[in-house]
Amino acid sequence: MAIKVLIVDDSALIRSVLKEIIESHKDLKVVGAAPDPLVAREMIKALNPDVITLDVEMPRMDGIGFLEKLMRLRPMPVVMISSLTEKGSDITLRALELGAVDFIAKPKLDISRGLKEYSQEIADKIRAAARANLKKPTFQVQPSLTADAVLPSLSNRVASTEKLIIVGASTGGTEAIKDFLIKLPPDCPGIAVTQHMPEAFTKSFAQRLDSLCKISVKEAENGDRILPGHAFIAPGHSHLLIKRSGANYVCELSDGPLVNRHRPSVDVLFRSAANHVGKNAIGVILTGMGKDGAVGMMEMKQAGSYNFAQDEASCVVFGMPKEAIATGGVDEIVPLQDMAARVMAYLMTMGTRAFRV
């Protein structure tokens, strides 16, 4: 049976183009198209769609206000349609906090042609949303962290300075990464993160995390030293790789070809960790659609790393962790709420003999 989609967008052009794109896939069917949330509210009652695509900025009621009401009263899979602007990225990140499964970025120029080029991505995200495990949304602003919310500091300083935590995620990953990083103490090992996101969004994502976490978080730049208590987010335009420079690990960016249809790619990050970090790496693969990261995580394990995967029950989409588990690269399967504690416990119990460059 085809997945029923309701389009909510104030632009007649976007509604028309999205309908054409969605219905070019035999397993997807547009059951309605609403110009604003008030019309959409009645269509939801009448048409009972499986997935909604929702524009962020609309008249009469903005997409965020509508999404918040929807997730309170009738939670259902929502894919946001967002502009590629700083304001659009901030609003979209809030939408993901409120329970939206994923988002599709509108191109700045020639919207009709641009959306058609995204046809496969749009279809994949709608399919993933229809199967998604909806999470309880966050309706309040994140409170200030208390001492109890952050895990204890590491007693093993060698673990902090020699180890690296390497993280990959996709669909549902913005919230999962936040939940993981927000619990880490300021002296945790350096962290490198690849999250599938467009170029305009990763800087805002890093800044948002930096404002919430005890560790420092920034969008990665070429040559950044990966120090304890610092996390680096792959920019949306480049692969992030880890390289060795003397006694330091550093970030290297690459505009190489797409890998698994992504740039940045989790496999690229994980493979670089296998080649340059080896047994000093701890791999973490979180919620996400597809198989990006599975091969790279296996290579990390073969190089001596210890790897964690998020469990199915806590994933929005159990695609990437499932593939990594099936490939054999995972040592522990852990609920998201316990991931930070398990990683830190592993570091706490390791002997210094494990740390050899």
Secondary structure as UniProt FT lines:
FT   STRAND          3..8
FT   HELIX           12..22
FT   TURN            23..24
FT   TURN            26..27
FT   STRAND          28..34
FT   HELIX           37..47
FT   STRAND          51..55
FT   HELIX           63..73
FT   STRAND          78..83
FT   HELIX           86..98
FT   STRAND          102..106
FT   HELIX           111..117
FT   HELIX           119..131
FT   TURN            147..149
FT   HELIX           157..162
FT   STRAND          164..169
FT   TURN            171..172
FT   HELIX           173..181
FT   TURN            182..183
FT   TURN            186..187
FT   STRAND          190..195
FT   HELIX           199..212
FT   STRAND          216..219
FT   TURN            222..223
FT   TURN            228..229
FT   STRAND          230..233
FT   TURN            236..237
FT   STRAND          239..245
FT   TURN            246..247
FT   STRAND          248..254
FT   TURN            260..261
FT   HELIX           266..276
FT   HELIX           278..280
FT   STRAND          281..285
FT   TURN            292..293
FT   HELIX           294..302
FT   TURN            303..304
FT   STRAND          306..310
FT   HELIX           312..314
FT   HELIX           320..327
FT   STRAND          332..334
FT   HELIX           336..349
FT   HELIX           352..354
//
